Amino acid sequence: MKKRWERLGLSFLFTLIIFAIFEITALLMLALVYLLMNLGVINRVLIRGSFPVLAVALPASAIVGSVVAFIFGRIPLRPIKELINATNKLAAGDFSARITFHRTSEFRELRDSFNRMAQELNSIEMLRNDFVNNFSHEFKTPIVSIKGFAELIKKEELPKEERNEYLDIIMRESSRLAAMATNVLNLSRVENQTILTERKRFNLSEQIRRCILLMQTGWESKDLDLNIDLQEINIYANEEMLSQVWLNLLDNAVKFSASGGRIDITLREAAGQAEVTVQDYGRGIPAEEIPHIFEKFYQRGSDHAAQGNGLGLTLVRRIVELHGGTVDCASEPARWTAFTVRLPMMQKGIEG
């Protein structure tokens, strides 16, 4: 009710302004006629004879002016009212609200800006809902698994082999939860970061070698052959963040490689950029999935438990973007998958 009175008050104010302009114009015209009459420019007798007519016309004009002002005063306010209604819908959580007026170019620009904002808010809300749903599911699955196998281990008659097997599962699921929590925290930190800090000049090839060693347990357990070809390149970047990029890409390559397979890791300079490629020869990625692999919680296929939490590549892309670089994926299903990261070698006048 209060908002309705506020809108009526706005209409009344606009109508009053139009009416005031109308009446002020009429009074100025009468003042001009009076001045011209005193100066003898126009016939005084003629004007005096028209006074009765003016006496009737002035109130009539006031009435007609009020009606006209009330009617036409509401027309310019229609876009504003539409904007107010749409804004209230957005505030209430209805992100489908749109405005449609087609007045002047300024109003059309306002319409387009508002509709674009509403679309973005709708997309953000959908992403938020997906994030909550997926995150809840991904956390619940290993927790339920840990609980179930822990209950089985409590049985005294359980054979030692099965007990060890269940303990291995619990350890693996616990590591998965820890990795997910770490990725969530890292992703939250870099998503809210707009300026890259703590940069320094370091040897990129040496950093990649260290990351390969950190993943040694994984690629040795699958008897993978690593083909490493790294040029000696220095870069000016955030060393800690970039190490997360290589660890995530290497982890994916190991994860999706068949036992006894091969992984190619190359680093070279190309067009003033450091170009890193990590290629595995596993099952590959279908073409229709490639546009989605950098989305939060997106996972290839349906075997989620074996594939991780769907946050690693999102983290990779964000870190690379913060460094002013790009990350691309190419794949041939059932044959190979290659991730290529390109990073500028020279920033703030420091050349690698």
C-alpha positions as CSV (number, residue, x, y, z in Angstrom):
1,M,0.0,0.0,0.0
2,K,2.8,2.4,0.9
3,K,4.5,1.8,-2.5
4,R,1.3,2.4,-4.3
5,W,0.9,5.8,-2.6
6,E,4.5,6.6,-3.4
7,R,3.9,5.9,-7.0
8,L,0.6,8.0,-7.0
9,G,2.6,10.7,-5.4
10,L,5.2,10.6,-8.2
11,S,2.5,10.8,-10.8
12,F,0.9,13.7,-9.0
13,L,4.2,15.5,-8.7
14,F,4.9,15.1,-12.4
15,T,1.3,16.2,-13.2
16,L,1.8,19.2,-11.0
17,I,5.0,20.2,-12.7
18,I,3.3,20.0,-16.2
19,F,0.4,22.0,-14.9
20,A,2.6,24.6,-13.3
21,I,4.5,25.0,-16.6
22,F,1.2,25.4,-18.4
23,E,-0.2,28.0,-16.0
24,I,3.1,30.0,-15.8
25,T,3.1,30.2,-19.5
26,A,-0.5,31.5,-19.5
27,L,0.3,34.1,-16.9
28,L,3.4,35.2,-18.7
29,M,1.3,35.6,-21.9
30,L,-1.3,37.7,-19.9
31,A,1.5,39.9,-18.5
32,L,2.9,40.4,-22.0
33,V,-0.5,41.5,-23.3
34,Y,-0.9,43.9,-20.4
35,L,2.5,45.4,-21.0
36,L,1.8,45.8,-24.7
37,M,-1.5,47.4,-23.9
38,N,0.1,50.0,-21.6
39,L,2.7,50.8,-24.2
40,G,-0.1,51.4,-26.7
41,V,1.1,48.7,-29.0
42,I,-2.3,47.0,-29.0
43,N,-5.8,48.4,-28.7
44,R,-6.7,48.9,-25.0
45,V,-10.4,49.0,-25.7
46,L,-10.2,45.7,-27.6
47,I,-8.4,44.1,-24.8
48,R,-10.8,45.4,-22.2
49,G,-13.7,44.1,-24.2
50,S,-12.2,40.7,-24.1
51,F,-11.8,40.6,-20.3
52,P,-15.1,38.7,-19.8
53,V,-13.9,36.1,-22.2
54,L,-10.6,35.9,-20.5
55,A,-12.3,35.6,-17.1
56,V,-14.1,32.5,-18.4
57,A,-11.2,31.2,-20.4
58,L,-8.6,31.3,-17.7
59,P,-10.5,28.9,-15.2
60,A,-11.5,26.8,-18.2
61,S,-7.9,26.5,-19.3
62,A,-6.9,25.6,-15.8
63,I,-9.4,22.8,-15.7
64,V,-8.5,21.6,-19.2
65,G,-4.8,22.0,-18.4
66,S,-5.2,19.9,-15.3
67,V,-6.9,17.1,-17.2
68,V,-4.4,17.2,-20.0
69,A,-1.5,17.3,-17.6
70,F,-2.9,14.4,-15.6
71,I,-3.4,12.2,-18.7
72,F,-0.1,13.1,-20.5
73,G,1.9,13.4,-17.3
74,R,1.4,9.6,-16.7
75,I,2.8,8.6,-20.1
76,P,6.5,9.6,-19.5
77,L,6.3,7.8,-16.1
78,R,5.4,4.4,-17.6
79,P,9.0,3.3,-18.3
80,I,9.9,4.4,-14.8
81,K,7.0,2.4,-13.3
82,E,8.0,-0.6,-15.4
83,L,11.5,-0.4,-14.2
84,I,10.4,-0.1,-10.6
85,N,8.2,-3.2,-10.9
86,A,10.9,-5.2,-12.6
87,T,13.5,-4.1,-9.9
88,N,11.1,-5.2,-7.2
89,K,10.7,-8.6,-8.8
90,L,14.5,-9.0,-8.9
91,A,14.7,-8.1,-5.3
92,A,12.1,-10.7,-4.5
93,G,14.2,-13.4,-6.3
94,D,12.4,-13.5,-9.6
95,F,15.3,-13.3,-12.0
96,S,13.1,-13.8,-15.1
97,A,12.0,-10.1,-14.8
98,R,12.6,-8.1,-18.0
99,I,11.6,-4.6,-19.2
100,T,10.4,-4.0,-22.7
101,F,9.9,-0.2,-23.3
102,H,11.1,1.2,-26.7
103,R,11.3,4.9,-26.2
104,T,14.4,7.1,-26.8
105,S,17.9,5.6,-27.3
106,E,18.6,6.4,-23.6
107,F,15.6,4.3,-22.5
108,R,16.6,1.5,-24.8
109,E,20.1,1.5,-23.4
110,L,18.6,1.4,-19.9
111,R,16.4,-1.5,-21.0
112,D,19.3,-3.5,-22.5
113,S,21.5,-2.9,-19.4
114,F,18.8,-4.0,-17.0
115,N,17.9,-7.1,-19.0
116,R,21.6,-8.0,-19.2
117,M,21.9,-7.6,-15.5
118,A,18.9,-9.8,-14.8
119,Q,20.2,-12.5,-17.1
120,E,23.6,-12.4,-15.3
121,L,21.9,-12.7,-11.9
122,N,19.8,-15.6,-13.2
123,S,22.9,-17.4,-14.4
124,I,24.7,-16.8,-11.1
125,E,21.7,-18.1,-9.2
126,M,21.7,-21.3,-11.3
127,L,25.4,-21.7,-10.8
128,R,25.0,-21.3,-7.1
129,N,22.3,-23.9,-6.9
130,D,24.3,-26.3,-9.0
131,F,27.4,-25.7,-6.8
132,V,25.4,-26.4,-3.6
133,N,23.8,-29.5,-5.0
134,N,26.9,-31.0,-6.5
135,F,29.1,-30.1,-3.6
136,S,26.7,-31.7,-1.1
137,H,26.6,-34.9,-3.3
138,E,30.4,-35.0,-3.7
139,F,31.0,-34.7,0.0
140,K,28.2,-37.1,1.1
141,T,29.4,-40.0,-1.1
142,P,32.9,-40.5,0.5
143,I,31.5,-39.8,4.0
144,V,28.9,-42.5,3.6
145,S,31.6,-44.9,2.2
146,I,33.9,-44.2,5.1
147,K,31.1,-44.8,7.6
148,G,30.1,-48.0,6.0
149,F,33.5,-49.6,5.8
150,A,34.4,-48.4,9.3
151,E,31.3,-50.3,10.6
152,L,32.5,-53.4,8.8
153,I,36.0,-53.2,10.3
154,K,34.4,-53.3,13.8
155,K,33.4,-56.9,13.2
156,E,35.8,-59.1,15.1
157,E,35.4,-62.1,12.7
158,L,36.4,-60.0,9.7
159,P,39.5,-61.6,7.9
160,K,42.7,-59.6,7.9
161,E,42.8,-59.3,4.1
162,E,39.3,-57.7,4.0
163,R,40.1,-55.5,6.9
164,N,43.2,-54.1,5.1
165,E,41.2,-53.7,1.9
166,Y,38.5,-51.7,3.8
167,L,41.2,-49.6,5.5
168,D,42.7,-48.8,2.1
169,I,39.3,-47.7,0.9
170,I,38.9,-45.5,4.0
171,M,42.3,-43.9,3.4
172,R,41.6,-43.3,-0.2
173,E,38.2,-41.7,0.4
174,S,39.7,-39.6,3.2
175,S,42.4,-38.4,0.8
176,R,39.7,-37.6,-1.7
177,L,37.8,-35.5,0.9
178,A,41.0,-33.7,1.9
179,A,41.8,-32.9,-1.8
180,M,38.3,-31.7,-2.4
181,A,38.4,-29.4,0.6
182,T,41.8,-28.1,-0.5
183,N,40.6,-27.4,-4.0
184,V,37.5,-25.6,-2.8
185,L,39.6,-23.4,-0.5
186,N,42.1,-22.6,-3.3
187,L,39.3,-22.0,-5.8
188,S,37.5,-19.7,-3.4
189,R,40.7,-17.7,-2.9
190,V,41.6,-17.3,-6.5
191,E,38.0,-16.6,-7.7
192,N,37.8,-13.6,-5.5
193,Q,41.3,-12.4,-6.5
194,T,41.5,-9.8,-9.3
195,I,45.1,-8.7,-8.9
196,L,48.0,-11.2,-9.1
197,T,50.3,-10.8,-6.2
198,E,53.6,-12.4,-4.8
199,R,55.1,-12.7,-8.3
200,K,58.8,-13.5,-8.8
201,R,61.1,-14.7,-11.4
202,F,61.8,-18.4,-11.3
203,N,62.8,-21.4,-13.5
204,L,59.6,-22.8,-14.9
205,S,61.2,-26.0,-16.2
206,E,62.6,-26.8,-12.7
207,Q,59.2,-26.2,-11.1
208,I,57.5,-28.7,-13.5
209,R,60.2,-31.3,-12.7
210,R,59.5,-30.9,-9.0
211,C,55.8,-31.4,-9.6
212,I,56.5,-34.6,-11.7
213,L,58.5,-36.0,-8.7
214,L,55.6,-35.2,-6.3
215,M,53.4,-37.3,-8.5
216,Q,55.9,-40.1,-8.7
217,T,53.8,-42.5,-6.6
218,G,50.9,-42.2,-8.9
219,W,52.7,-42.7,-12.3
220,E,54.9,-45.5,-10.9
221,S,51.9,-47.4,-9.5
222,K,50.5,-47.5,-13.1
223,D,53.9,-48.2,-14.6
224,L,53.6,-45.1,-16.9
225,D,56.3,-44.1,-19.3
226,L,57.0,-40.3,-19.0
227,N,58.4,-38.6,-22.0
228,I,59.7,-35.2,-20.7
229,D,61.0,-32.5,-23.0
230,L,61.5,-29.2,-21.1
231,Q,63.3,-26.1,-22.4
232,E,65.0,-24.0,-19.7
233,I,62.7,-21.1,-19.4
234,N,62.4,-18.4,-16.7
235,I,59.1,-16.8,-16.0
236,Y,57.7,-13.9,-13.8
237,A,54.7,-15.3,-12.0
238,N,53.2,-16.6,-8.7
239,E,55.2,-19.8,-8.1
240,E,52.8,-21.3,-5.6
241,M,49.7,-20.9,-7.8
242,L,51.4,-22.2,-10.9
243,S,52.5,-25.4,-9.1
244,Q,48.8,-26.1,-8.5
245,V,48.2,-25.9,-12.3
246,W,50.9,-28.5,-13.1
247,L,49.9,-30.8,-10.2
248,N,46.3,-30.8,-11.3
249,L,47.1,-31.4,-15.0
250,L,49.6,-34.2,-14.1
251,D,47.1,-35.8,-11.7
252,N,44.5,-35.9,-14.5
253,A,46.9,-37.4,-17.0
254,V,47.9,-40.1,-14.5
255,K,44.3,-40.7,-13.6
256,F,43.0,-41.2,-17.1
257,S,46.0,-43.2,-18.4
258,A,45.8,-46.9,-18.8
259,S,48.4,-49.0,-16.9
260,G,51.6,-49.2,-18.9
261,G,50.7,-46.1,-20.9
262,R,52.6,-43.0,-21.7
263,I,52.5,-39.3,-20.8
264,D,54.2,-36.5,-22.8
265,I,55.2,-33.4,-20.9
266,T,56.7,-30.6,-23.0
267,L,57.8,-27.0,-22.3
268,R,58.9,-24.6,-25.1
269,E,58.9,-21.0,-26.0
270,A,56.4,-20.0,-28.7
271,A,55.7,-16.4,-29.8
272,G,57.0,-14.9,-26.6
273,Q,55.0,-17.2,-24.4
274,A,55.9,-20.3,-22.3
275,E,53.9,-23.2,-23.7
276,V,53.3,-26.2,-21.5
277,T,51.6,-29.3,-22.9
278,V,50.5,-32.4,-20.8
279,Q,49.3,-35.2,-23.0
280,D,48.0,-38.6,-22.0
281,Y,47.0,-41.6,-24.2
282,G,44.0,-42.7,-22.3
283,R,40.4,-42.8,-23.3
284,G,40.1,-39.2,-24.4
285,I,37.2,-36.8,-24.1
286,P,34.2,-36.6,-26.5
287,A,34.0,-33.4,-28.5
288,E,30.7,-32.4,-26.9
289,E,32.2,-32.6,-23.4
290,I,35.2,-30.4,-24.0
291,P,33.4,-27.0,-23.7
292,H,32.3,-28.1,-20.2
293,I,35.4,-29.6,-18.6
294,F,36.5,-26.3,-17.0
295,E,33.1,-25.9,-15.2
296,K,32.8,-26.5,-11.5
297,F,32.1,-30.1,-10.5
298,Y,32.0,-31.2,-14.1
299,Q,33.3,-34.8,-14.5
300,R,33.8,-37.0,-17.5
301,G,31.5,-40.0,-17.8
302,S,29.8,-41.4,-14.7
303,D,32.5,-43.0,-12.7
304,H,32.9,-40.0,-10.3
305,A,34.6,-41.8,-7.5
306,A,37.5,-42.7,-9.7
307,Q,37.8,-39.3,-11.3
308,G,38.0,-36.8,-8.5
309,N,35.8,-33.8,-7.6
310,G,35.6,-31.8,-10.7
311,L,37.3,-28.7,-9.3
312,G,40.9,-29.1,-10.5
313,L,40.4,-27.9,-14.1
314,T,38.3,-24.9,-12.8
315,L,41.2,-24.0,-10.6
316,V,43.7,-24.4,-13.4
317,R,41.8,-22.1,-15.7
318,R,41.3,-19.4,-13.1
319,I,45.0,-19.4,-12.1
320,V,46.1,-19.2,-15.7
321,E,43.7,-16.4,-16.4
322,L,45.1,-14.4,-13.5
323,H,48.5,-14.8,-15.1
324,G,47.1,-13.4,-18.4
325,G,47.4,-16.8,-20.1
326,T,45.2,-19.3,-21.7
327,V,44.5,-23.1,-21.3
328,D,43.1,-25.2,-24.1
329,C,42.1,-28.8,-24.4
330,A,42.3,-31.1,-27.5
331,S,41.3,-34.7,-27.6
332,E,40.7,-37.7,-29.8
333,P,38.4,-40.2,-28.0
334,A,39.9,-43.5,-27.2
335,R,43.4,-42.2,-28.2
336,W,44.7,-39.1,-26.5
337,T,44.0,-35.9,-24.6
338,A,46.3,-32.8,-24.4
339,F,46.1,-29.8,-22.2
340,T,48.1,-26.8,-23.4
341,V,48.8,-23.8,-21.1
342,R,50.3,-20.6,-22.6
343,L,51.7,-18.0,-20.2
344,P,53.3,-14.6,-21.0
345,M,57.1,-14.7,-20.3
346,M,57.5,-11.0,-19.8
347,Q,55.5,-8.9,-17.4
348,K,56.3,-5.5,-15.9
349,G,59.4,-5.2,-18.0
350,I,60.9,-8.4,-16.8
351,E,61.8,-10.9,-19.5
352,G,62.1,-14.6,-18.9
